[in-house]
Amino acid sequence: MLLAALVAAAYLAHQDFWNWRRAEPLVFGFLPFGLFYHAAYTLFTVAILAVLAKAAWPSHLEQGDRD
């Protein structure tokens, strides 16, 4: 249930309609906020995918050809 909530949160966070028409404020003085937001979003989704791979990956797939 928690993993599904994390995926839903990532989906909702990707729909950043509040950033579509503005470039201000600049982050670090040069980076438009929308670009910074998507970089942070990418790191967020990487973390979610790492948690999903660790917690939900089927262990029988790793047993494969180890004979």
C-alpha positions as CSV (number, residue, x, y, z in Angstrom):
1,M,0.0,0.0,0.0
2,L,2.8,2.4,0.8
3,L,4.6,1.6,-2.4
4,A,1.4,2.4,-4.4
5,A,1.1,5.7,-2.5
6,L,4.6,6.6,-3.4
7,V,4.0,5.9,-7.1
8,A,0.8,7.9,-6.9
9,A,2.6,10.8,-5.3
10,A,5.2,10.7,-8.1
11,Y,2.5,10.8,-10.7
12,L,0.8,13.7,-9.1
13,A,4.2,15.5,-8.6
14,H,4.9,15.1,-12.3
15,Q,1.7,17.1,-13.2
16,D,3.4,20.4,-12.4
17,F,0.8,22.7,-13.9
18,W,1.7,25.5,-11.5
19,N,5.1,25.9,-13.2
20,W,4.0,26.0,-16.9
21,R,4.1,29.7,-17.5
22,R,6.8,31.1,-15.3
23,A,10.5,31.1,-15.3
24,E,11.1,33.0,-12.1
25,P,12.4,32.6,-9.5
26,L,15.9,31.5,-10.7
27,V,17.5,28.9,-8.5
28,F,21.2,29.5,-7.8
29,G,20.8,32.7,-9.8
30,F,20.7,31.1,-13.2
31,L,18.5,28.0,-13.3
32,P,14.8,28.4,-14.1
33,F,12.6,27.0,-11.4
34,G,10.9,24.5,-13.8
35,L,14.2,22.9,-14.8
36,F,15.2,22.7,-11.1
37,Y,11.8,21.2,-10.3
38,H,12.2,18.5,-12.9
39,A,15.8,17.7,-11.7
40,A,14.5,17.3,-8.2
41,Y,11.5,15.2,-9.5
42,T,13.9,12.9,-11.3
43,L,15.9,12.3,-8.1
44,F,12.6,11.6,-6.3
45,T,11.6,9.0,-8.9
46,V,15.0,7.4,-8.8
47,A,14.6,7.0,-5.1
48,I,11.1,5.5,-5.5
49,L,12.3,3.1,-8.2
50,A,15.2,2.0,-5.9
51,V,12.7,1.3,-3.1
52,L,10.4,-0.6,-5.5
53,A,13.3,-2.7,-6.8
54,K,14.5,-3.5,-3.3
55,A,11.1,-4.2,-1.8
56,A,9.0,-5.6,-4.6
57,W,11.4,-7.3,-6.9
58,P,10.5,-11.1,-7.2
59,S,13.3,-13.0,-5.6
60,H,12.7,-16.1,-7.8
61,L,14.0,-14.1,-10.8
62,E,17.4,-13.9,-9.2
63,Q,17.7,-17.7,-8.7
64,G,18.0,-18.2,-12.5
65,D,21.1,-19.8,-14.0
66,R,23.4,-20.2,-11.1
67,D,24.1,-23.9,-11.5
